[in-house]
């Protein structure tokens, strides 16, 4: 049952759904909580590397019938040596093979005590903890350590090992509170869910994304932006702008309101200091805060395009950035309380974090490379 439960979690089911599929109830919540939401090695291994109980029962039946190992392996879709090793461990082919006994021994081997890498290396642990506190993701940390220490495998650690060091009981080499520094801020890992789409609003004279030039879609040419609002308590909001080729972030300070006039004023001010090469287009959803899009386009020399209704993936870079920003501006909090200075500091921190999609360069480095090109005119940002 535990195996089926974790297989359900792996497939994307919620805890309750996976428990129902496995035929368990309260025990599943305990399993999930004890593991911190992470499928670590333990009872009932579910990786493709390991034989499941049902497969062991097939081996047992084949051994009892005198079936060749190649036939058993072919039926299971396994290499012949897999069944051979399993049989030798419990007397198969020379004696009786017992599926339950073999599964029990496998689970004991999977539980053998192993010291986690981060638990046994104080230097590596301190470095990882410091990066987490700078709000780097485990994947960013893992990639950067390989870059910083190319010839020192002892200073490398996988992103999954970092997650386990935070969440899994018995492997908690990192302080549990650094989970709050992760993007989700959750105390447990949860199966990924699809985000709810936003309601679209009709805006006069919209130019749809289908008319956006191809150069914006392939990200080869800089200066194409995606934008949106993140909303907080009391109808407070912060505007977010992301440059598509470099993922460079600009935040719009909207302390009083976020109607069309306020957004137009903030966006015009933010774009005014950028060179013309970085002001080609802006893609937004169909929120009424962009009702003054013609005014913005005239003041900034930006071509403005609108996404199709219920299509957040058409602003994928911006959606991802808004998720990152929730580390700094949690849902349900008053976003108007943040000063422009604080917004600039948050944007600076995001712009100096390495990004996998940029081959682990930072957005600031990527933008600097563009601005250093002779054909790009640099303007001073106020």
N, C-alpha and C positions, 0 to 999 in steps of 0.2 A: 504493500500500500504506500509506503514511504517513497519507493521508487516511482510509482505512478504519480504521486503528488508532485515530486520535483520535476518529472517530465512535463506535467501540466504547467508549472511555473515557467519552465524553460520555453514552452511554446507560446507564452504571453498571457495565460489565464491569470485571473486574480486569485487571491488565496482561497476565497470561498468557492470559486468555480473549480479550482484544482482539487480542493478537498472533496467536493461532491463527486468529481470524476473518479477520484481514487477510492471513494466509499468511506471516508473518514470525516470527523467533525472537529471537535475541539483540539484533538492531538495535532492537527495540521497547523493550527495557529501557534502552538508551542514549538513545533519544529521550525516554523518560519522565524519566530522571534529568537529562538536560541541561535539560529544561524545568521541573524542580522539581515535576513533577506538575501544571503549569498549562498550559492550551492557549493559548499566546501566539500573536501573529501570526508566521507563518513559513511554511516550505514546506507546500504542501497546505492552504490555508485551507479550513475546514470550516463556516464560518458560512453561514447562509441568504443573507447578502448576496452571497456569491461564487458564481460558476459552478464546478461540479465538472467534472472531466475528462470524465465521461460526458455531461454536458450540452453541453459544447463539441463533443463528437463528434456529438451530435444536430444541433447548429447546422451543423457542417461538412457532414453528410449533407443537411440541408435546403437549404443554400446550393448544393451541387452539383446538387441536383435542381431548382433554381429555385423552391423553395417560398416563398411570401410570409412575411415576418417575423411577421405576426400568427398564421399557422398554426404556425410553429415555437414562438413564445412560448406559445401556448395549449397545445401538447403538453407543454411543459416546466413549465407553471404559473408562467411568468414574465411580467413586464411587457414589451411589445414593444420598449421602448427598451433593455432589457438586451441582447437579441440584436443590436440595431442598433449599440450601442457596441462590443460584442465584434467584430462584423464589420468595422467601420471601422478598428479598431486593427490588424487583420492583413490588410486588403485584401479582405474579403468583399463580395460583390455587385459589386465592381469588379475583383476578382481572386479568387484561391483563398484560402479560409479554412482554416487549419491548426490543428487542435485542440491538438496537442502544443506547437506554437510559442506559441499563445495562453496555454496553461496555464503554460508556462515564464516568459513575460513577467509574468503575474499574480503568480507566486511571487517574482520579482525585486522587483516593486513592493511586495509585502507585507513584504519583508525590508529595505526602505530604512531607513537609520539614523534613529531618532527618539529624542530624549532623553526619558526618562520624567519625568513631572512632579515626582516626589519627588526624583529625581536632580538636577534643575536648580533646586530651591528649598530652600535650607538651613533657612530659618525653618519652612516647612511640614514638612519632614522631621524636624526636631527635635521639633516638637509631636506629630507622629504617633508618633515613637519613644517619647516620654515616655508617651503614652497606652497604647501596647503594653506598656511596662514596668509599667504599673498594671494589666495584664491585661484591658484593654478589647479587645473583638473588633474587627476591621476594620470591620464594619458599624456598630457603635456609634460608632466614631471618625468615620466618614464622616458619619453623621447629626448628631453633635454639632458638627462643624466647620461644617456648613450652618447650624446654629442660632446658633453663636457669631459667625459672619461672614456674615450674610445678604446683604450687598451686596458681598461680596468673593469673586467666583468663583475668583480665584487661590489662595484658601485652602481650596478644596473639592477633595476627591479621592475617587474611588470606592473601595469596599471591594475590588474586584477589582484595582485599581491597587496597593493596599497589599499584597495577597497576592503580586502579581507582583514588587514591590520586595523582598519577603523571599525568594521561592523561585526566580525565573527567572534563569538565567545571563544576564549582560549587562544586567540591569535591577535589580541588587541594590543599590538605593539605601539600603536599611535593613540594619543589621547582621544577618547570618544567625542569630546566636544569639537574636534576639528571637522566633524561631519557637518557642522553648521557653516563651514567655509566652502563646502561643495556647492555646486550650482543649485541642487534641489534643497539642500539644508535639511534633509530627512534624517531621522534617527534609524531608519531601516531602508534598505534598497527595495524598490518596488518594480514590478514588471512595467515596461514602457507602455504608456497609453497614448492614444491619439488625442491631440488637443481639440477642444470644441471650436468650431469656426465662428467667426464674428458676423453679426448682421450687417448687410450692406445697405447703403442709403443712396438715393438717386441725387446726382449732382448735375447741374446744367452744363452743357457743352463739354462733356468729358471726352478725352481722347484715350481709347482703350490700349491696353498693353500689346494687343495684336499689331498695332501700328508702330510700336517701338522699333528702332533700327536694330538690325542683326548684331551690330557691334556691341550693343549693350548686353545681349543675351550670352555671348561667348566670353565676356569679361576680359577680352584682350585689350580693349581700349579703356583707359581710366576716365573718371569723371561722371560715371553713371551711378546714381544713388537710389537707395530704397529708404522709405520712411514710414513712420507710424507713431502712435501714442501708446504709452503704458499708463494705465489708469489706476488711481489709488482711492483711498477713503475720501468721502466728501466731494466727489467729482474732481479731485485733484489729478494732475497729469504732468508727464514729462514727454517732450518730443524726442524721437530717436531718429538719427540719420546714419546710414551705413554706406560707404563707398564700395561698389560691387567687386572691383578688381583687387583692392587692398584690404577690405574689411575695416577700414578706418572709421571710427565712430565719432559723431558729434552729437551732443545732447542739447536740446532746446529748453531753456528755463521758462516755465509758464506758471509763475507763482500765483496769479490771481484767477485766471480763467483759461480755457483752451478752446474758445470759439474760433471761427474762421479768421476774424480780425487779429486776435492774439497770435495765432499760429503763423499767419502771414508776416506779422511784424518780427517775430522771433526768427523765422526762417530766413527772411531777407537779411537780417543782421548777421546771422551765422554764415551765410553764403557770400556776403559782401567781400570778405577778405581773401577768398579763395581765388587762385589763378583761373583764367578762362578755360584752360585745359582740364580743370577739375569741375567745371560747371556745364555738363552736357545734357543730362536728363535726371528726372526724379520720378520714381514709381511709388505710388501710395495706394492704399485701399480706398473703398468708397465711403469713407467717413465724412460727415458733414463739416468737420474741421477744415477740410480742403475746398470748401465752397468758393474761396477767394483764389483759386488756383491761377486764374488769368492774371491777377494782380501780382502774384508771386513770380510767375513766368516772365512778366514784363520787367520786374525789378531785378531779377537775378539772371536773366538770359538762360533760364532752364526750360527745357521742354518737359512737360509734366504729363505722365501717363497713369492710367488707373487700372487696377487689377480687376479681373472678373469676380463676380460675387462668390463668396465662400471659397476662395482660392488662395489661402495664405502661403502655399508653396511658391507662388509667383513672386513673393518677396522673401525667399528662403534665408538670405543672409540677415535680413532685418528681424525675421522671426527668431532665428538663432540668437542674435544679439540681445533681443528683448528677454529671452530666457536667461542669458547670462546676467543681465541687469537686475533680475529679480533677486540675485544674491545681495545686492546693495539696496534695493527698493522693494521690500516684500509686499505681496498682495495684502490689501486691507489696511495699509499704513497711509498717512497723510503725506503725499509727495510734494505738496506746496511748502513743507517745512524745510526743504533742502535749498540752500543758497546756490547761486550760480557758481561760486567758487568750488563748492562741494561737487557739483555736477561736472565741472571741468576736471577735478581731481579723479573722479570715477572714470571719466572718458580716458584720461591719461593712463590710468592703470590698465584698462582694457586694451589700449593701443600699444602697450609695452609688454603684453603677454604673448608668448609664441603660439602660432596657430598651425595646426596640422595641414590645413588646406593651403597654407603659404610655405610649405616645406619647412615648417618650424621657424620661419622668420616672424617678426612682430609686424602688426599693421603699420606702426610708425616707421619701421625699417623699409617696408615695401613702398610706403608713400614717399619716403626720402629718396629712394632710388628713382622714382618717377620724376620728382621735382629736380633731381640733379641732372636729368637729361637736357642737353642743350636746347632742344626745341620747346621745352616747357618754361614758361615765364612764371617766376615766383613772385607772389605778392605777400605783403606782411599782414598776418591775421591780427586784428585788434584784440 
